[in-house]
Amino acid sequence: MPDDRPVALDEYPVHQVPLSMKHVATGDRNAYDRCIFHVFDHTGRALLITGLGVYPNTGVIDAYATLRTGDILHAVRASDALGDDRMRLAVGPLRIEPREPLRRLRLTCDDDTLAYDLTWTADFPALWEPHHVQRRGGRLTLEGRRFVQAGRCTGWIRAAGEEIRVTAGEWTGTRDRSWGVRPLPGEDGGRLAAEHPAEGFHWIWCPVRFDDRFLMVVLQEDADGHRSLNDATLVRPGHRDRQLGWPQAEIAYRPGTRLPERATVHLGDVRKPQELDVEILLSSPLALGAGYPPADDWQHGTWQGHGWTDRRTYDMTAPHRLAAHGVTDHAARFRLDGRIGHGIFEHGSFGRHDPSGFTGFDSVAP
């Protein structure tokens, strides 16, 4: 018989529905609750990406870390059965410890392939992203709530016999925290998927930390350029958050690809239109090691058995077919109104996108 006894979190007055905190309010198998962190230096030497996710209706907890240095990408992934203690954010060698919620967290990995011990400290308050909803035909396929934050990191990272010191003045950290429902592998989309095939997807997610302010830009467009997600917000301590209108991005792609080499994002501030210039420093495709679609070796929320840990090393000079069809995170240097900042330019463009001149899934930049 199922064990329906209360769990420790049920002691606290945090319930939203008349259920134990062991359960989520939806029976959708695609329910999720997860996070992602980016830690990178300001010269393009290293980009660490790590995250942890809980999938209550598939009974899975998993986590990953990837480190790009030069032409090598190291990856560690772990998965296990989801237990009752939701306050313990650990699986395999990977752990996240909130020391001060929304302010300071400790990120650790203890593995021979990749190890680190980092303190992530926020410089700015967490910022809500727009409520994200997607439907295919009449079916809800994604509904997520997210907040984003930027700060600094200290500690160390070790891989391939080399230790890298992480210092606050020379490194930046960003993070995203999200929950809701989003597609997990292993589900047949049925008639609605067959009758409403995806024609195109264009995405930019861009948190940028400056010394005295934080900028967040996010947009999603369909094949014809219709925008289903849109936000550009500037955060300055002691000031009201400033909305910067309808961001428009000009992206210069590497010939024969859809990989950005540089970009300019036009911000529509009515008082003073501004341009955010993007200089790519180092890139890490999320389909390699990090478990994001269309990865074919492991994806989030999939049952791998008890105590599963996997390690991979990728040669980034070799062609990776799947990477071209997934989102890539680019550590970048930004310029805005005479200020230099650092952050992530996350971008994916697949299929037709009329504003960019892409005509289908095989279309690339000239």
NORUR-V584355 format. One record per residue. N is the residue number from 1. RES is the residue in three letters. D_CENTER is the distance of its C-alpha to the mean C-alpha in whole Angstrom. Layout:
[[N,RES,D_CENTER] [N,RES,D_CENTER]]
This chain:
[[1,MET,38] [2,PRO,34] [3,ASP,34] [4,ASP,33] [5,ARG,34] [6,PRO,32] [7,VAL,29] [8,ALA,29] [9,LEU,27] [10,ASP,30] [11,GLU,32] [12,TYR,29] [13,PRO,30] [14,VAL,26] [15,HIS,27] [16,GLN,26] [17,VAL,28] [18,PRO,31] [19,LEU,29] [20,SER,29] [21,MET,25] [22,LYS,25] [23,HIS,25] [24,VAL,22] [25,ALA,24] [26,THR,23] [27,GLY,25] [28,ASP,22] [29,ARG,21] [30,ASN,17] [31,ALA,17] [32,TYR,14] [33,ASP,13] [34,ARG,10] [35,CYS,7] [36,ILE,5] [37,PHE,7] [38,HIS,8] [39,VAL,12] [40,PHE,14] [41,ASP,18] [42,HIS,19] [43,THR,21] [44,GLY,19] [45,ARG,20] [46,ALA,17] [47,LEU,13] [48,LEU,12] [49,ILE,8] [50,THR,9] [51,GLY,8] [52,LEU,11] [53,GLY,12] [54,VAL,15] [55,TYR,16] [56,PRO,20] [57,ASN,22] [58,THR,21] [59,GLY,22] [60,VAL,19] [61,ILE,17] [62,ASP,15] [63,ALA,13] [64,TYR,12] [65,ALA,12] [66,THR,12] [67,LEU,14] [68,ARG,16] [69,THR,19] [70,GLY,21] [71,ASP,21] [72,ILE,20] [73,LEU,17] [74,HIS,18] [75,ALA,16] [76,VAL,17] [77,ARG,16] [78,ALA,17] [79,SER,18] [80,ASP,21] [81,ALA,23] [82,LEU,22] [83,GLY,24] [84,ASP,26] [85,ASP,24] [86,ARG,21] [87,MET,21] [88,ARG,21] [89,LEU,17] [90,ALA,18] [91,VAL,19] [92,GLY,21] [93,PRO,20] [94,LEU,17] [95,ARG,17] [96,ILE,16] [97,GLU,18] [98,PRO,18] [99,ARG,21] [100,GLU,21] [101,PRO,19] [102,LEU,17] [103,ARG,19] [104,ARG,19] [105,LEU,17] [106,ARG,18] [107,LEU,16] [108,THR,18] [109,CYS,18] [110,ASP,22] [111,ASP,22] [112,ASP,25] [113,THR,22] [114,LEU,20] [115,ALA,20] [116,TYR,19] [117,ASP,20] [118,LEU,18] [119,THR,19] [120,TRP,16] [121,THR,18] [122,ALA,17] [123,ASP,19] [124,PHE,18] [125,PRO,18] [126,ALA,15] [127,LEU,15] [128,TRP,15] [129,GLU,13] [130,PRO,15] [131,HIS,16] [132,HIS,14] [133,VAL,17] [134,GLN,17] [135,ARG,21] [136,ARG,22] [137,GLY,26] [138,GLY,27] [139,ARG,24] [140,LEU,21] [141,THR,18] [142,LEU,15] [143,GLU,16] [144,GLY,13] [145,ARG,13] [146,ARG,10] [147,PHE,11] [148,VAL,10] [149,GLN,12] [150,ALA,13] [151,GLY,16] [152,ARG,17] [153,CYS,17] [154,THR,21] [155,GLY,22] [156,TRP,22] [157,ILE,20] [158,ARG,22] [159,ALA,22] [160,ALA,25] [161,GLY,28] [162,GLU,26] [163,GLU,25] [164,ILE,23] [165,ARG,24] [166,VAL,21] [167,THR,23] [168,ALA,22] [169,GLY,23] [170,GLU,22] [171,TRP,18] [172,THR,15] [173,GLY,12] [174,THR,10] [175,ARG,8] [176,ASP,6] [177,ARG,9] [178,SER,9] [179,TRP,12] [180,GLY,15] [181,VAL,15] [182,ARG,13] [183,PRO,15] [184,LEU,16] [185,PRO,18] [186,GLY,21] [187,GLU,22] [188,ASP,25] [189,GLY,24] [190,GLY,28] [191,ARG,30] [192,LEU,27] [193,ALA,25] [194,ALA,28] [195,GLU,29] [196,HIS,26] [197,PRO,25] [198,ALA,22] [199,GLU,23] [200,GLY,20] [201,PHE,16] [202,HIS,15] [203,TRP,12] [204,ILE,11] [205,TRP,8] [206,CYS,10] [207,PRO,11] [208,VAL,14] [209,ARG,16] [210,PHE,20] [211,ASP,22] [212,ASP,24] [213,ARG,21] [214,PHE,17] [215,LEU,16] [216,MET,13] [217,VAL,14] [218,VAL,12] [219,LEU,14] [220,GLN,14] [221,GLU,18] [222,ASP,20] [223,ALA,22] [224,ASP,25] [225,GLY,23] [226,HIS,23] [227,ARG,20] [228,SER,18] [229,LEU,16] [230,ASN,17] [231,ASP,16] [232,ALA,17] [233,THR,18] [234,LEU,20] [235,VAL,20] [236,ARG,23] [237,PRO,25] [238,GLY,28] [239,HIS,27] [240,ARG,26] [241,ASP,23] [242,ARG,23] [243,GLN,22] [244,LEU,22] [245,GLY,23] [246,TRP,22] [247,PRO,20] [248,GLN,21] [249,ALA,20] [250,GLU,22] [251,ILE,20] [252,ALA,22] [253,TYR,21] [254,ARG,23] [255,PRO,26] [256,GLY,26] [257,THR,22] [258,ARG,19] [259,LEU,17] [260,PRO,18] [261,GLU,20] [262,ARG,20] [263,ALA,20] [264,THR,21] [265,VAL,20] [266,HIS,23] [267,LEU,22] [268,GLY,25] [269,ASP,27] [270,VAL,30] [271,ARG,32] [272,LYS,30] [273,PRO,28] [274,GLN,26] [275,GLU,24] [276,LEU,21] [277,ASP,21] [278,VAL,18] [279,GLU,19] [280,ILE,17] [281,LEU,18] [282,LEU,16] [283,SER,13] [284,SER,11] [285,PRO,11] [286,LEU,8] [287,ALA,12] [288,LEU,13] [289,GLY,13] [290,ALA,10] [291,GLY,11] [292,TYR,9] [293,PRO,12] [294,PRO,15] [295,ALA,15] [296,ASP,18] [297,ASP,19] [298,TRP,16] [299,GLN,14] [300,HIS,12] [301,GLY,15] [302,THR,18] [303,TRP,21] [304,GLN,22] [305,GLY,25] [306,HIS,25] [307,GLY,24] [308,TRP,22] [309,THR,21] [310,ASP,20] [311,ARG,20] [312,ARG,20] [313,THR,20] [314,TYR,20] [315,ASP,22] [316,MET,20] [317,THR,23] [318,ALA,24] [319,PRO,23] [320,HIS,20] [321,ARG,21] [322,LEU,17] [323,ALA,15] [324,ALA,17] [325,HIS,16] [326,GLY,12] [327,VAL,9] [328,THR,10] [329,ASP,8] [330,HIS,11] [331,ALA,12] [332,ALA,15] [333,ARG,18] [334,PHE,19] [335,ARG,22] [336,LEU,23] [337,ASP,27] [338,GLY,28] [339,ARG,25] [340,ILE,23] [341,GLY,19] [342,HIS,16] [343,GLY,12] [344,ILE,10] [345,PHE,11] [346,GLU,8] [347,HIS,11] [348,GLY,12] [349,SER,16] [350,PHE,17] [351,GLY,21] [352,ARG,23] [353,HIS,22] [354,ASP,25] [355,PRO,25] [356,SER,23] [357,GLY,26] [358,PHE,25] [359,THR,27] [360,GLY,25] [361,PHE,23] [362,ASP,25] [363,SER,25] [364,VAL,24] [365,ALA,25] [366,PRO,29]]
